[in-house]
Amino acid sequence: MKVVKNQSRYKCSLLITVLVTVLNSGIALADGSVAKRIIEASGVRGGLVVHAGCKDGELTAALRINDSYIVHGLDTDAKNIRKANASRSTGAVSFMHWEGKTLPYVNNLVNLLVADCSFAGMEAELLRVLSPGGLAV
C-alpha cells in the first residue's frame, strides 16, 4: 500500500511506502472490518472518501462507516458500475464510470482516496484533489 498525504502549502508533502496486502487478500467484507481498518488507519474523521477501482462496490459501501462520510466509487469498467449501482442501499454512497486519467473532482476536495488500481505517474493528480491533510492509500 502506498500512502500519499497532502499537507497544506505551508507544510511538506509526505510520501510513505508500506507493504500491506489486506485489500487484495480476499477477506470477507460483510462486516466491514477491512473498511473500518482503512478508515481507522487513515485517521480521516469524515468528508469525501473516494474508492478508485471500486469493482462491485462492496468495499466502497463499507467505507461509509458512519454519517460523517460521503463515499464515491470510481471504476473504468462500466459493468462494475452497473453492478455496484444495483446493490447500492444509500444515497451517501454513489458510483461513477471513470476513464482512469483525471479525477472528476475540484482541487482539495477529497479527504481519503482508496485506490484498488494503479496511479503510477498520477501523483500530481492525486495531490491536486486531496484536501490539506487528505490521504491517498
CNS distance restraints for C-alpha pairs under 8 A (distance, minus, plus):
assign (resid   1 and name CA) (resid  17 and name CA) 6.59 0.50 0.50
assign (resid   1 and name CA) (resid  18 and name CA) 5.29 0.50 0.50
assign (resid   1 and name CA) (resid  19 and name CA) 5.31 0.50 0.50
assign (resid   1 and name CA) (resid  20 and name CA) 5.33 0.50 0.50
assign (resid   1 and name CA) (resid  21 and name CA) 7.36 0.50 0.50
assign (resid   1 and name CA) (resid 137 and name CA) 6.24 0.50 0.50
assign (resid   2 and name CA) (resid  15 and name CA) 7.88 0.50 0.50
assign (resid   2 and name CA) (resid  16 and name CA) 6.38 0.50 0.50
assign (resid   2 and name CA) (resid  17 and name CA) 4.71 0.50 0.50
assign (resid   2 and name CA) (resid  18 and name CA) 5.80 0.50 0.50
assign (resid   2 and name CA) (resid  19 and name CA) 7.61 0.50 0.50
assign (resid   2 and name CA) (resid 136 and name CA) 7.71 0.50 0.50
assign (resid   2 and name CA) (resid 137 and name CA) 5.57 0.50 0.50
assign (resid   3 and name CA) (resid  15 and name CA) 6.23 0.50 0.50
assign (resid   3 and name CA) (resid  16 and name CA) 5.42 0.50 0.50
assign (resid   3 and name CA) (resid  17 and name CA) 6.16 0.50 0.50
assign (resid   3 and name CA) (resid  18 and name CA) 7.35 0.50 0.50
assign (resid   3 and name CA) (resid 135 and name CA) 6.66 0.50 0.50
assign (resid   3 and name CA) (resid 136 and name CA) 5.47 0.50 0.50
assign (resid   3 and name CA) (resid 137 and name CA) 4.54 0.50 0.50
assign (resid   4 and name CA) (resid  13 and name CA) 8.00 0.50 0.50
assign (resid   4 and name CA) (resid  14 and name CA) 6.36 0.50 0.50
assign (resid   4 and name CA) (resid  15 and name CA) 5.02 0.50 0.50
assign (resid   4 and name CA) (resid  16 and name CA) 6.65 0.50 0.50
assign (resid   4 and name CA) (resid 127 and name CA) 7.85 0.50 0.50
assign (resid   4 and name CA) (resid 135 and name CA) 5.52 0.50 0.50
assign (resid   4 and name CA) (resid 136 and name CA) 4.90 0.50 0.50
assign (resid   4 and name CA) (resid 137 and name CA) 6.55 0.50 0.50
assign (resid   5 and name CA) (resid  13 and name CA) 6.26 0.50 0.50
assign (resid   5 and name CA) (resid  14 and name CA) 5.33 0.50 0.50
assign (resid   5 and name CA) (resid  15 and name CA) 6.43 0.50 0.50
assign (resid   5 and name CA) (resid 127 and name CA) 7.90 0.50 0.50
assign (resid   5 and name CA) (resid 133 and name CA) 6.23 0.50 0.50
assign (resid   5 and name CA) (resid 134 and name CA) 5.78 0.50 0.50
assign (resid   5 and name CA) (resid 135 and name CA) 4.48 0.50 0.50
assign (resid   5 and name CA) (resid 136 and name CA) 6.45 0.50 0.50
assign (resid   6 and name CA) (resid  13 and name CA) 5.57 0.50 0.50
assign (resid   6 and name CA) (resid  14 and name CA) 6.98 0.50 0.50
assign (resid   6 and name CA) (resid 127 and name CA) 6.02 0.50 0.50
assign (resid   6 and name CA) (resid 130 and name CA) 6.12 0.50 0.50
assign (resid   6 and name CA) (resid 131 and name CA) 6.68 0.50 0.50
assign (resid   6 and name CA) (resid 132 and name CA) 5.34 0.50 0.50
assign (resid   6 and name CA) (resid 133 and name CA) 5.05 0.50 0.50
assign (resid   6 and name CA) (resid 134 and name CA) 5.31 0.50 0.50
assign (resid   6 and name CA) (resid 135 and name CA) 6.31 0.50 0.50
assign (resid   7 and name CA) (resid  11 and name CA) 5.58 0.50 0.50
assign (resid   7 and name CA) (resid  12 and name CA) 6.25 0.50 0.50
assign (resid   7 and name CA) (resid  13 and name CA) 5.40 0.50 0.50
assign (resid   7 and name CA) (resid  14 and name CA) 7.52 0.50 0.50
assign (resid   7 and name CA) (resid 131 and name CA) 8.00 0.50 0.50
assign (resid   7 and name CA) (resid 132 and name CA) 4.82 0.50 0.50
assign (resid   7 and name CA) (resid 133 and name CA) 4.76 0.50 0.50
assign (resid   7 and name CA) (resid 134 and name CA) 7.33 0.50 0.50
assign (resid   8 and name CA) (resid  12 and name CA) 7.74 0.50 0.50
assign (resid   8 and name CA) (resid 132 and name CA) 4.76 0.50 0.50
assign (resid   8 and name CA) (resid 133 and name CA) 6.80 0.50 0.50
assign (resid  21 and name CA) (resid  25 and name CA) 5.87 0.50 0.50
assign (resid  22 and name CA) (resid  26 and name CA) 7.83 0.50 0.50
assign (resid  22 and name CA) (resid  27 and name CA) 7.43 0.50 0.50
assign (resid  22 and name CA) (resid  34 and name CA) 7.33 0.50 0.50
assign (resid  23 and name CA) (resid  27 and name CA) 7.99 0.50 0.50
assign (resid  23 and name CA) (resid  34 and name CA) 7.49 0.50 0.50
assign (resid  23 and name CA) (resid 116 and name CA) 7.63 0.50 0.50
assign (resid  27 and name CA) (resid  34 and name CA) 7.72 0.50 0.50
assign (resid  29 and name CA) (resid  33 and name CA) 6.49 0.50 0.50
assign (resid  29 and name CA) (resid  34 and name CA) 6.41 0.50 0.50
assign (resid  29 and name CA) (resid  35 and name CA) 7.77 0.50 0.50
assign (resid  29 and name CA) (resid  58 and name CA) 7.13 0.50 0.50
assign (resid  29 and name CA) (resid  59 and name CA) 6.59 0.50 0.50
assign (resid  29 and name CA) (resid  62 and name CA) 7.60 0.50 0.50
assign (resid  32 and name CA) (resid  36 and name CA) 6.07 0.50 0.50
assign (resid  32 and name CA) (resid  59 and name CA) 7.44 0.50 0.50
assign (resid  32 and name CA) (resid  62 and name CA) 5.16 0.50 0.50
assign (resid  32 and name CA) (resid  63 and name CA) 7.48 0.50 0.50
assign (resid  32 and name CA) (resid  65 and name CA) 7.95 0.50 0.50
assign (resid  33 and name CA) (resid  37 and name CA) 6.13 0.50 0.50
assign (resid  34 and name CA) (resid  38 and name CA) 6.25 0.50 0.50
assign (resid  34 and name CA) (resid  59 and name CA) 7.85 0.50 0.50
assign (resid  35 and name CA) (resid  39 and name CA) 6.19 0.50 0.50
assign (resid  35 and name CA) (resid  59 and name CA) 6.43 0.50 0.50
assign (resid  35 and name CA) (resid  62 and name CA) 5.63 0.50 0.50
assign (resid  35 and name CA) (resid  63 and name CA) 4.89 0.50 0.50
assign (resid  35 and name CA) (resid  65 and name CA) 7.64 0.50 0.50
assign (resid  36 and name CA) (resid  40 and name CA) 5.92 0.50 0.50
assign (resid  36 and name CA) (resid  62 and name CA) 7.80 0.50 0.50
assign (resid  36 and name CA) (resid  63 and name CA) 6.86 0.50 0.50
assign (resid  36 and name CA) (resid  65 and name CA) 6.73 0.50 0.50
assign (resid  37 and name CA) (resid  41 and name CA) 5.85 0.50 0.50
assign (resid  38 and name CA) (resid  42 and name CA) 6.11 0.50 0.50
assign (resid  38 and name CA) (resid  63 and name CA) 7.99 0.50 0.50
assign (resid  39 and name CA) (resid  43 and name CA) 6.42 0.50 0.50
assign (resid  39 and name CA) (resid  44 and name CA) 6.32 0.50 0.50
assign (resid  39 and name CA) (resid  45 and name CA) 7.95 0.50 0.50
assign (resid  39 and name CA) (resid  63 and name CA) 7.13 0.50 0.50
assign (resid  40 and name CA) (resid  44 and name CA) 7.28 0.50 0.50
assign (resid  42 and name CA) (resid 112 and name CA) 7.72 0.50 0.50
assign (resid  42 and name CA) (resid 135 and name CA) 7.06 0.50 0.50
assign (resid  44 and name CA) (resid 111 and name CA) 6.87 0.50 0.50
assign (resid  44 and name CA) (resid 112 and name CA) 6.92 0.50 0.50
assign (resid  44 and name CA) (resid 134 and name CA) 7.59 0.50 0.50
assign (resid  45 and name CA) (resid  68 and name CA) 7.15 0.50 0.50
assign (resid  45 and name CA) (resid  69 and name CA) 7.92 0.50 0.50
assign (resid  46 and name CA) (resid  68 and name CA) 4.55 0.50 0.50
assign (resid  46 and name CA) (resid  69 and name CA) 4.68 0.50 0.50
assign (resid  46 and name CA) (resid  70 and name CA) 7.73 0.50 0.50
assign (resid  46 and name CA) (resid 111 and name CA) 7.52 0.50 0.50
assign (resid  47 and name CA) (resid  68 and name CA) 6.25 0.50 0.50
assign (resid  47 and name CA) (resid  69 and name CA) 4.92 0.50 0.50
assign (resid  47 and name CA) (resid  70 and name CA) 5.97 0.50 0.50
assign (resid  47 and name CA) (resid 110 and name CA) 7.47 0.50 0.50
assign (resid  47 and name CA) (resid 111 and name CA) 5.91 0.50 0.50
assign (resid  48 and name CA) (resid  69 and name CA) 6.01 0.50 0.50
assign (resid  48 and name CA) (resid  70 and name CA) 4.94 0.50 0.50
assign (resid  48 and name CA) (resid  71 and name CA) 5.83 0.50 0.50
assign (resid  48 and name CA) (resid  72 and name CA) 7.46 0.50 0.50
assign (resid  48 and name CA) (resid 109 and name CA) 7.20 0.50 0.50
assign (resid  48 and name CA) (resid 110 and name CA) 5.23 0.50 0.50
assign (resid  48 and name CA) (resid 111 and name CA) 5.35 0.50 0.50
assign (resid  48 and name CA) (resid 112 and name CA) 6.66 0.50 0.50
assign (resid  49 and name CA) (resid  63 and name CA) 7.61 0.50 0.50
assign (resid  49 and name CA) (resid  69 and name CA) 6.77 0.50 0.50
assign (resid  49 and name CA) (resid  70 and name CA) 6.14 0.50 0.50
assign (resid  49 and name CA) (resid  71 and name CA) 4.71 0.50 0.50
assign (resid  49 and name CA) (resid  72 and name CA) 6.31 0.50 0.50
assign (resid  49 and name CA) (resid 110 and name CA) 6.31 0.50 0.50
assign (resid  49 and name CA) (resid 111 and name CA) 5.92 0.50 0.50
assign (resid  49 and name CA) (resid 112 and name CA) 4.72 0.50 0.50
assign (resid  49 and name CA) (resid 113 and name CA) 5.77 0.50 0.50
assign (resid  49 and name CA) (resid 114 and name CA) 7.54 0.50 0.50
assign (resid  50 and name CA) (resid  71 and name CA) 5.75 0.50 0.50
assign (resid  50 and name CA) (resid  72 and name CA) 4.82 0.50 0.50
assign (resid  50 and name CA) (resid  73 and name CA) 5.77 0.50 0.50
assign (resid  50 and name CA) (resid  74 and name CA) 7.41 0.50 0.50
assign (resid  50 and name CA) (resid 110 and name CA) 7.00 0.50 0.50
assign (resid  50 and name CA) (resid 112 and name CA) 6.24 0.50 0.50
assign (resid  50 and name CA) (resid 113 and name CA) 4.64 0.50 0.50
assign (resid  50 and name CA) (resid 114 and name CA) 6.09 0.50 0.50
assign (resid  51 and name CA) (resid  60 and name CA) 5.93 0.50 0.50
assign (resid  51 and name CA) (resid  71 and name CA) 7.48 0.50 0.50
assign (resid  51 and name CA) (resid  72 and name CA) 6.24 0.50 0.50
assign (resid  51 and name CA) (resid  73 and name CA) 4.69 0.50 0.50
assign (resid  51 and name CA) (resid  74 and name CA) 6.10 0.50 0.50
assign (resid  51 and name CA) (resid 113 and name CA) 5.88 0.50 0.50
assign (resid  51 and name CA) (resid 114 and name CA) 4.73 0.50 0.50
assign (resid  51 and name CA) (resid 115 and name CA) 5.85 0.50 0.50
assign (resid  51 and name CA) (resid 116 and name CA) 7.39 0.50 0.50
assign (resid  52 and name CA) (resid  73 and name CA) 5.95 0.50 0.50
assign (resid  52 and name CA) (resid  74 and name CA) 4.68 0.50 0.50
assign (resid  52 and name CA) (resid  75 and name CA) 6.03 0.50 0.50
assign (resid  52 and name CA) (resid 113 and name CA) 7.22 0.50 0.50
assign (resid  52 and name CA) (resid 114 and name CA) 6.20 0.50 0.50
assign (resid  52 and name CA) (resid 115 and name CA) 4.76 0.50 0.50
assign (resid  52 and name CA) (resid 116 and name CA) 5.96 0.50 0.50
assign (resid  52 and name CA) (resid 117 and name CA) 6.54 0.50 0.50
assign (resid  53 and name CA) (resid  73 and name CA) 7.40 0.50 0.50
assign (resid  53 and name CA) (resid  74 and name CA) 5.78 0.50 0.50
assign (resid  53 and name CA) (resid  75 and name CA) 4.62 0.50 0.50
assign (resid  53 and name CA) (resid  76 and name CA) 7.11 0.50 0.50
assign (resid  53 and name CA) (resid 115 and name CA) 6.24 0.50 0.50
assign (resid  53 and name CA) (resid 116 and name CA) 4.81 0.50 0.50
assign (resid  53 and name CA) (resid 117 and name CA) 5.27 0.50 0.50
assign (resid  54 and name CA) (resid  58 and name CA) 7.86 0.50 0.50
assign (resid  54 and name CA) (resid  59 and name CA) 7.25 0.50 0.50
assign (resid  54 and name CA) (resid  60 and name CA) 6.16 0.50 0.50
assign (resid  54 and name CA) (resid  73 and name CA) 5.40 0.50 0.50
assign (resid  54 and name CA) (resid  74 and name CA) 5.72 0.50 0.50
assign (resid  54 and name CA) (resid  75 and name CA) 5.58 0.50 0.50
assign (resid  54 and name CA) (resid  80 and name CA) 7.69 0.50 0.50
assign (resid  54 and name CA) (resid 116 and name CA) 6.89 0.50 0.50
assign (resid  55 and name CA) (resid  75 and name CA) 6.42 0.50 0.50
assign (resid  55 and name CA) (resid  77 and name CA) 7.87 0.50 0.50
assign (resid  55 and name CA) (resid  80 and name CA) 5.07 0.50 0.50
assign (resid  55 and name CA) (resid  81 and name CA) 7.16 0.50 0.50
assign (resid  55 and name CA) (resid  84 and name CA) 7.32 0.50 0.50
assign (resid  56 and name CA) (resid  80 and name CA) 5.32 0.50 0.50
assign (resid  56 and name CA) (resid  81 and name CA) 6.98 0.50 0.50
assign (resid  56 and name CA) (resid  83 and name CA) 5.76 0.50 0.50
assign (resid  56 and name CA) (resid  84 and name CA) 4.71 0.50 0.50
assign (resid  57 and name CA) (resid  61 and name CA) 6.02 0.50 0.50
assign (resid  57 and name CA) (resid  73 and name CA) 6.90 0.50 0.50
assign (resid  57 and name CA) (resid  80 and name CA) 7.82 0.50 0.50
assign (resid  57 and name CA) (resid  81 and name CA) 7.77 0.50 0.50
assign (resid  57 and name CA) (resid  83 and name CA) 7.76 0.50 0.50
assign (resid  57 and name CA) (resid  84 and name CA) 4.67 0.50 0.50
assign (resid  57 and name CA) (resid  85 and name CA) 7.86 0.50 0.50
assign (resid  57 and name CA) (resid  87 and name CA) 7.93 0.50 0.50
assign (resid  57 and name CA) (resid  88 and name CA) 7.96 0.50 0.50
assign (resid  57 and name CA) (resid  95 and name CA) 7.82 0.50 0.50
assign (resid  58 and name CA) (resid  62 and name CA) 6.34 0.50 0.50
assign (resid  58 and name CA) (resid  84 and name CA) 7.47 0.50 0.50
assign (resid  59 and name CA) (resid  63 and name CA) 6.22 0.50 0.50
assign (resid  60 and name CA) (resid  64 and name CA) 7.44 0.50 0.50
assign (resid  60 and name CA) (resid  71 and name CA) 6.90 0.50 0.50
assign (resid  60 and name CA) (resid  72 and name CA) 7.35 0.50 0.50
assign (resid  60 and name CA) (resid  73 and name CA) 6.05 0.50 0.50
assign (resid  60 and name CA) (resid  93 and name CA) 7.59 0.50 0.50
assign (resid  61 and name CA) (resid  71 and name CA) 7.21 0.50 0.50
assign (resid  61 and name CA) (resid  88 and name CA) 7.58 0.50 0.50
assign (resid  61 and name CA) (resid  93 and name CA) 6.11 0.50 0.50
assign (resid  63 and name CA) (resid  71 and name CA) 6.97 0.50 0.50
assign (resid  64 and name CA) (resid  69 and name CA) 5.53 0.50 0.50
assign (resid  64 and name CA) (resid  70 and name CA) 6.64 0.50 0.50
assign (resid  64 and name CA) (resid  71 and name CA) 6.15 0.50 0.50
assign (resid  64 and name CA) (resid  92 and name CA) 7.87 0.50 0.50
assign (resid  64 and name CA) (resid  93 and name CA) 7.37 0.50 0.50
assign (resid  65 and name CA) (resid  69 and name CA) 7.24 0.50 0.50
assign (resid  69 and name CA) (resid  92 and name CA) 7.60 0.50 0.50
assign (resid  70 and name CA) (resid  92 and name CA) 5.06 0.50 0.50
assign (resid  70 and name CA) (resid  93 and name CA) 6.18 0.50 0.50
assign (resid  71 and name CA) (resid  92 and name CA) 6.21 0.50 0.50
assign (resid  71 and name CA) (resid  93 and name CA) 4.72 0.50 0.50
assign (resid  71 and name CA) (resid  94 and name CA) 6.55 0.50 0.50
assign (resid  72 and name CA) (resid  93 and name CA) 5.69 0.50 0.50
assign (resid  72 and name CA) (resid  94 and name CA) 4.96 0.50 0.50
assign (resid  72 and name CA) (resid  95 and name CA) 5.64 0.50 0.50
assign (resid  72 and name CA) (resid  96 and name CA) 7.62 0.50 0.50
assign (resid  73 and name CA) (resid  93 and name CA) 7.57 0.50 0.50
assign (resid  73 and name CA) (resid  94 and name CA) 6.13 0.50 0.50
assign (resid  73 and name CA) (resid  95 and name CA) 4.47 0.50 0.50
assign (resid  73 and name CA) (resid  96 and name CA) 6.25 0.50 0.50
assign (resid  74 and name CA) (resid  81 and name CA) 7.66 0.50 0.50
assign (resid  74 and name CA) (resid  95 and name CA) 5.85 0.50 0.50
assign (resid  74 and name CA) (resid  96 and name CA) 5.12 0.50 0.50
assign (resid  74 and name CA) (resid  97 and name CA) 5.84 0.50 0.50
assign (resid  74 and name CA) (resid  98 and name CA) 5.73 0.50 0.50
assign (resid  75 and name CA) (resid  80 and name CA) 6.86 0.50 0.50
assign (resid  75 and name CA) (resid  81 and name CA) 6.53 0.50 0.50
assign (resid  75 and name CA) (resid  95 and name CA) 7.99 0.50 0.50
assign (resid  75 and name CA) (resid  96 and name CA) 6.77 0.50 0.50
assign (resid  75 and name CA) (resid  97 and name CA) 5.35 0.50 0.50
assign (resid  75 and name CA) (resid  98 and name CA) 5.44 0.50 0.50
assign (resid  75 and name CA) (resid  99 and name CA) 7.91 0.50 0.50
assign (resid  75 and name CA) (resid 100 and name CA) 7.73 0.50 0.50
assign (resid  76 and name CA) (resid  97 and name CA) 5.73 0.50 0.50
assign (resid  76 and name CA) (resid  98 and name CA) 4.92 0.50 0.50
assign (resid  76 and name CA) (resid  99 and name CA) 5.51 0.50 0.50
assign (resid  76 and name CA) (resid 100 and name CA) 6.09 0.50 0.50
assign (resid  77 and name CA) (resid  81 and name CA) 6.77 0.50 0.50
assign (resid  77 and name CA) (resid  97 and name CA) 6.83 0.50 0.50
assign (resid  77 and name CA) (resid  98 and name CA) 7.91 0.50 0.50
assign (resid  78 and name CA) (resid  82 and name CA) 6.29 0.50 0.50
assign (resid  78 and name CA) (resid  97 and name CA) 5.72 0.50 0.50
assign (resid  79 and name CA) (resid  83 and name CA) 6.26 0.50 0.50
assign (resid  80 and name CA) (resid  84 and name CA) 6.07 0.50 0.50
assign (resid  81 and name CA) (resid  85 and name CA) 6.00 0.50 0.50
assign (resid  81 and name CA) (resid  95 and name CA) 6.13 0.50 0.50
assign (resid  81 and name CA) (resid  96 and name CA) 6.30 0.50 0.50
assign (resid  81 and name CA) (resid  97 and name CA) 6.16 0.50 0.50
assign (resid  82 and name CA) (resid  86 and name CA) 6.15 0.50 0.50
assign (resid  83 and name CA) (resid  87 and name CA) 6.60 0.50 0.50
assign (resid  84 and name CA) (resid  88 and name CA) 6.22 0.50 0.50
assign (resid  84 and name CA) (resid  95 and name CA) 6.91 0.50 0.50
assign (resid  85 and name CA) (resid  94 and name CA) 7.29 0.50 0.50
assign (resid  85 and name CA) (resid  95 and name CA) 6.40 0.50 0.50
assign (resid  88 and name CA) (resid  93 and name CA) 7.18 0.50 0.50
assign (resid  88 and name CA) (resid  94 and name CA) 7.48 0.50 0.50
assign (resid  89 and name CA) (resid  93 and name CA) 7.91 0.50 0.50
assign (resid  98 and name CA) (resid 103 and name CA) 7.95 0.50 0.50
assign (resid 102 and name CA) (resid 125 and name CA) 6.74 0.50 0.50
assign (resid 103 and name CA) (resid 125 and name CA) 7.12 0.50 0.50
assign (resid 103 and name CA) (resid 126 and name CA) 7.91 0.50 0.50
assign (resid 103 and name CA) (resid 129 and name CA) 7.44 0.50 0.50
assign (resid 105 and name CA) (resid 109 and name CA) 6.71 0.50 0.50
assign (resid 105 and name CA) (resid 110 and name CA) 7.75 0.50 0.50
assign (resid 105 and name CA) (resid 129 and name CA) 6.20 0.50 0.50
assign (resid 106 and name CA) (resid 129 and name CA) 6.17 0.50 0.50
assign (resid 107 and name CA) (resid 128 and name CA) 5.22 0.50 0.50
assign (resid 107 and name CA) (resid 129 and name CA) 4.49 0.50 0.50
assign (resid 107 and name CA) (resid 130 and name CA) 7.00 0.50 0.50
assign (resid 107 and name CA) (resid 131 and name CA) 7.50 0.50 0.50
assign (resid 108 and name CA) (resid 127 and name CA) 7.96 0.50 0.50
assign (resid 108 and name CA) (resid 128 and name CA) 6.23 0.50 0.50
assign (resid 108 and name CA) (resid 129 and name CA) 4.65 0.50 0.50
assign (resid 108 and name CA) (resid 130 and name CA) 4.68 0.50 0.50
assign (resid 108 and name CA) (resid 131 and name CA) 3.77 0.50 0.50
assign (resid 108 and name CA) (resid 132 and name CA) 6.60 0.50 0.50
assign (resid 109 and name CA) (resid 129 and name CA) 5.59 0.50 0.50
assign (resid 109 and name CA) (resid 130 and name CA) 5.80 0.50 0.50
assign (resid 109 and name CA) (resid 131 and name CA) 5.12 0.50 0.50
assign (resid 110 and name CA) (resid 129 and name CA) 5.72 0.50 0.50
assign (resid 110 and name CA) (resid 130 and name CA) 4.64 0.50 0.50
assign (resid 110 and name CA) (resid 131 and name CA) 5.42 0.50 0.50
assign (resid 110 and name CA) (resid 134 and name CA) 6.59 0.50 0.50
assign (resid 111 and name CA) (resid 130 and name CA) 5.99 0.50 0.50
assign (resid 111 and name CA) (resid 131 and name CA) 5.55 0.50 0.50
assign (resid 111 and name CA) (resid 133 and name CA) 7.46 0.50 0.50
assign (resid 111 and name CA) (resid 134 and name CA) 4.38 0.50 0.50
assign (resid 111 and name CA) (resid 135 and name CA) 6.31 0.50 0.50
assign (resid 112 and name CA) (resid 130 and name CA) 7.31 0.50 0.50
assign (resid 112 and name CA) (resid 134 and name CA) 5.63 0.50 0.50
assign (resid 112 and name CA) (resid 135 and name CA) 4.86 0.50 0.50
assign (resid 112 and name CA) (resid 136 and name CA) 5.73 0.50 0.50
assign (resid 112 and name CA) (resid 137 and name CA) 7.63 0.50 0.50
assign (resid 113 and name CA) (resid 130 and name CA) 7.84 0.50 0.50
assign (resid 113 and name CA) (resid 135 and name CA) 6.22 0.50 0.50
assign (resid 113 and name CA) (resid 136 and name CA) 4.44 0.50 0.50
assign (resid 113 and name CA) (resid 137 and name CA) 6.12 0.50 0.50
assign (resid 114 and name CA) (resid 136 and name CA) 5.89 0.50 0.50
assign (resid 114 and name CA) (resid 137 and name CA) 4.90 0.50 0.50
assign (resid 115 and name CA) (resid 119 and name CA) 7.75 0.50 0.50
assign (resid 115 and name CA) (resid 136 and name CA) 7.25 0.50 0.50
assign (resid 115 and name CA) (resid 137 and name CA) 6.03 0.50 0.50
assign (resid 119 and name CA) (resid 123 and name CA) 6.93 0.50 0.50
assign (resid 122 and name CA) (resid 126 and name CA) 6.36 0.50 0.50
assign (resid 123 and name CA) (resid 127 and name CA) 6.23 0.50 0.50
assign (resid 124 and name CA) (resid 128 and name CA) 6.07 0.50 0.50
assign (resid 125 and name CA) (resid 129 and name CA) 6.62 0.50 0.50
assign (resid 126 and name CA) (resid 130 and name CA) 6.26 0.50 0.50
assign (resid 126 and name CA) (resid 136 and name CA) 7.13 0.50 0.50
assign (resid 130 and name CA) (resid 134 and name CA) 5.10 0.50 0.50
assign (resid 130 and name CA) (resid 135 and name CA) 6.71 0.50 0.50
assign (resid 130 and name CA) (resid 136 and name CA) 7.65 0.50 0.50
